[in-house]
Amino acid sequence: MRPKVLIMASDGFEQDELFVPLERLREAGCTVAVAAPASAPIRATVLDDPGEWITPDLTIAEASAATWDALILPGGLINPDHLRTNAEAVALVRDFVDAGKPVGAICHGPWLLVEADALRGRRATGWRSIRTDLRNAGALVEEGPVVVDGTLVTAVGPSDSAAFADAILRLASTKG
């Protein structure tokens, strides 16, 4: 049985950090869905420029860690900053972490792990501008493009999206 992977995003997600994992996981036979704060389409950014649109499959309020095998948190500057102020989004991250399910966060996505207090004593990486935030949250920050610590996968940025997706697939396949 192939894993079911949830991607949580809002407007302003970095395009490759959502679409590359989405496509790679689907090609591997995974069921993949996108959850957003509302059911209206959300738009990517490509660095600071507008990107592609995607229509969420469900809302964050409809999502449950019990239904999914893994969670992906794309970055971009706007998306995780918006979601870390959304109590339902932070609670969903906590639920996945507490259940011991794989959680992947890339670029600025680890901000949600900071908000969920999920980094204390864990090895992690992220976009260079948030590394102080990661350290302040108790993470052991590493320089590698993708860092795996147990069920937690973090990655630096868009150019690491494929390796990030592959790491999530490996973990989710052992849990799914």
C-alpha positions in Angstrom: 0.0 0.0 0.0 1.4 3.3 -1.1 1.5 6.2 1.4 -1.0 9.1 1.6 0.8 12.4 1.9 -0.7 15.7 2.8 0.8 19.0 1.6 -0.3 22.1 3.6 0.0 25.5 1.9 -1.5 28.9 1.5 -0.9 31.7 -1.0 2.7 32.5 -1.5 4.2 29.0 -1.4 7.4 28.5 -3.3 6.3 26.8 -6.6 9.0 24.1 -6.8 8.7 23.3 -3.1 5.1 22.2 -3.6 4.9 21.0 -7.2 8.1 18.9 -7.3 7.2 16.8 -4.3 3.6 16.6 -5.5 4.6 15.2 -8.9 7.4 12.9 -7.6 5.2 11.4 -4.9 2.3 10.9 -7.3 4.7 9.3 -9.9 5.7 6.9 -7.1 2.1 5.9 -6.6 1.3 7.9 -3.5 -2.0 9.5 -2.8 -1.2 13.2 -2.4 -3.6 16.1 -1.5 -3.2 19.8 -0.8 -4.8 21.4 2.2 -5.2 25.1 2.5 -6.9 27.5 4.9 -9.9 27.8 2.4 -11.1 25.9 -0.6 -10.3 28.8 -3.0 -7.2 28.3 -5.4 -3.9 29.4 -4.0 -1.0 30.9 -5.9 2.7 30.1 -5.9 5.6 32.4 -6.0 8.8 31.8 -7.9 11.2 33.7 -5.6 9.4 37.0 -5.6 7.4 36.6 -8.8 3.8 35.3 -9.2 3.7 31.6 -10.1 1.1 28.9 -10.8 -2.2 28.4 -9.2 -3.5 25.2 -7.5 -6.9 24.3 -6.1 -6.7 22.7 -2.7 -8.3 19.2 -2.3 -9.5 20.0 1.3 -9.2 22.7 3.9 -6.9 22.5 6.9 -9.9 22.3 9.1 -11.0 19.1 7.2 -7.5 17.5 7.5 -6.6 15.1 10.2 -3.2 13.5 10.9 -5.1 10.2 11.5 -6.0 10.1 7.8 -2.5 10.8 6.3 0.8 9.0 6.5 3.1 12.1 6.1 2.9 15.9 6.0 4.9 18.3 3.7 5.3 22.0 4.5 6.5 24.0 1.5 8.3 27.2 2.0 8.3 30.5 0.3 8.4 33.6 2.5 4.6 34.4 2.6 3.1 30.9 3.0 4.7 29.7 6.2 4.5 33.1 7.8 0.8 33.1 7.1 0.3 29.5 8.3 2.2 29.9 11.5 -0.4 32.3 12.7 -3.2 29.9 11.9 -4.0 27.8 15.0 -5.5 24.9 13.0 -2.4 24.7 10.8 -0.1 24.7 13.8 -2.2 22.1 15.6 -2.2 19.9 12.5 1.6 20.0 12.4 1.7 19.1 16.1 -0.6 16.2 15.5 1.6 14.7 12.9 4.7 15.2 15.0 3.0 13.7 18.1 1.9 10.7 16.1 5.4 10.0 15.0 4.5 10.5 11.3 7.0 11.9 8.8 6.9 15.7 8.5 8.9 17.5 5.8 9.6 21.2 5.8 11.6 23.1 3.2 13.0 26.7 3.0 10.9 28.8 5.3 8.5 25.9 6.0 10.4 25.0 9.3 8.8 28.1 10.8 5.7 25.9 11.3 7.9 23.4 13.2 9.2 26.3 15.3 5.6 27.4 16.1 4.6 23.8 16.9 7.7 23.5 19.2 8.8 20.4 17.3 12.5 21.2 16.8 13.9 21.1 20.4 17.0 18.8 20.3 16.4 17.9 16.6 18.8 18.3 13.7 17.3 20.6 11.0 18.1 23.0 8.2 16.2 25.7 6.4 16.6 28.9 4.4 19.6 30.8 5.7 17.5 33.7 7.0 15.5 31.5 9.4 18.4 29.5 10.9 18.6 31.8 13.9 14.9 31.1 14.5 15.6 27.4 14.3 18.5 27.6 16.8 16.3 29.7 19.1 13.7 27.0 18.9 16.2 24.5 20.1 17.2 22.9 16.8 20.7 21.7 16.0 21.1 23.5 12.7 23.1 21.7 10.0 24.4 23.1 6.7 23.4 20.2 4.4 20.8 20.7 1.7 18.5 18.0 3.2 18.6 16.9 6.8 16.8 13.8 8.1 16.4 13.4 11.9 14.1 10.4 12.7 10.7 11.3 11.1 11.6 14.9 10.5 13.0 16.0 7.1 14.1 19.6 6.5 15.7 21.2 3.4 17.2 24.5 2.4 15.3 25.7 -0.7 13.8 25.2 -4.1 16.9 23.7 -5.7 16.7 20.9 -3.1 13.0 20.1 -3.8 13.7 16.7 -5.6 16.1 15.4 -2.9 13.6 16.6 -0.3 10.7 14.8 -2.0 12.8 11.6 -2.2 13.6 11.7 1.5 9.9 12.1 2.4 9.0 9.3 0.0 11.5 7.0 1.7 10.2 7.8 5.2 6.5 7.7 4.2 7.0 4.4 2.5 8.2 2.8 5.7 5.2 4.2 7.6 2.4 3.9 5.0 
